[in-house]
Amino acid sequence: MTGTANTFERGRHRMTIGFAGLPRSRTGWMAALTLMLALAPGLAPAVVAQEAKALSNPQASLAERYPALRALVIARGACIAFEYYRKDITAETQSPVQSVTKSVLSILIGIAIDEGYLRLDTKLFEIFPEAFDENTDSLARDITVADVLTKTEGFAEASPGDFKVSGAAPRTEAWRWMINRKVAYKRGTHFRYDGIGSDLLAVVLSKAIKQDAGDFAKRKLFDPLGIANYTWYADSEGYLHGEAGLHLTARDMAKIGILYLGHGRWGDTQVVSAEYVRDSTARHNDGGPPLGSGYGYQWWISKNGNVFFASGKYSQFISVTPKSGLVLAFAADSIPGGAGGLVRNAALPIADELPDPAPCVTQLGQDSHVK
């Protein structure tokens, strides 16, 4: 089978996301090693032996090869089949998930839409008309919630720091500053990975639901999933940090993926509508930097559409492969080669060698209750 760029393939698992990939046989990783020897006679047997040894003792191999990896969870359906934790990390250790925060925020927006607080076509002007004055670009009035979710708001980037809430933003009512930026592109037409847009989206959520967004997140999302050990930072006015402010355990990261694998359903509760899950993980544009993959509602989409994923700086990652029911979640302190290298060279080979069905380390998604 021919491998293509951005394709990860191991046995029954095939992923295409925004990273370079290598061809592998569909008959299992060990068979692939044999095939490598046959197709590449010059390949040192020691290399193949190293790969085989890695799969025979994946815990030790991960510790040796990926010292920056904090935790890795592999799930099939609601069954966590494999877990790895670095010696200084436990199943209860929170990790900063960086831009994975954006994808979790998207879920909250979906819940708010389901409950009638928002619409995808709600305009920013409808949310906070007081922010629009003679200094506001006239094109900003028509920007919608959908535009912000898909990062096609059209705001100009004047300098690298402009797309991060930094010292340039006022300490109060930062959302006014977020809106009063020049609009360079017609809304919905130009993708730009605008971090400020995610912080603005968090403000939109708070103003739409007219309640504390942190409490909303707890009651509507985290409590149903049994997520109690988390931290989500907010600004001085109580608005959640939408770009990167959430800390989760690796197991709870996997729960987010499992929720979306189950079309928004957790146990007996529809936490977020299946329609929103489908729309949020569909390709709405071709995306662009930093990953070069398609983009949905703050979720990245693989080039072949078979995988959707949340990705954060320093190799924070949640991926869902609906066809095989595979969920990967990991946190790290920055892995050389990025998240893609870990998926390709470690996570998928481990997943492929697990028995089918694999015994569960723990079963998730059986009980739920929305308060």
Secondary structure, 3 states (H helix, E strand, C coil): CCCCCCEEEECCEEEECCCCCCCCCCCCHHHHHHHHHHHCCCCCHHHHHHHHHHHHCHHHHHHHHCCCEEEEEEEECCEEEEEEECCCCCCCCCEECCCHHHHHHHHHHHHHHHCCCCCCCCEHHHHCHHHCCCCCCHHHHHCEHHHHHCCCCCECCCCHHHHCCCCCCCCCCHHHHHHCCCECCCCCCCCCCCHHHHHHHHHHHHHHHCCCHHHHHHHHHHCCCCCCCCEECECCCCCECCCCCEEECHHHHHHHHHHHHCCCEECCEECCCHHHHHHHCCCCEEEECCCCEEECCCCEECCCCCCEEEEECCCEEEEEECCCCEEEEEEECCCCCHHHHHHHHHHHHHHHHCCCCCCCCEECCCCCCCC
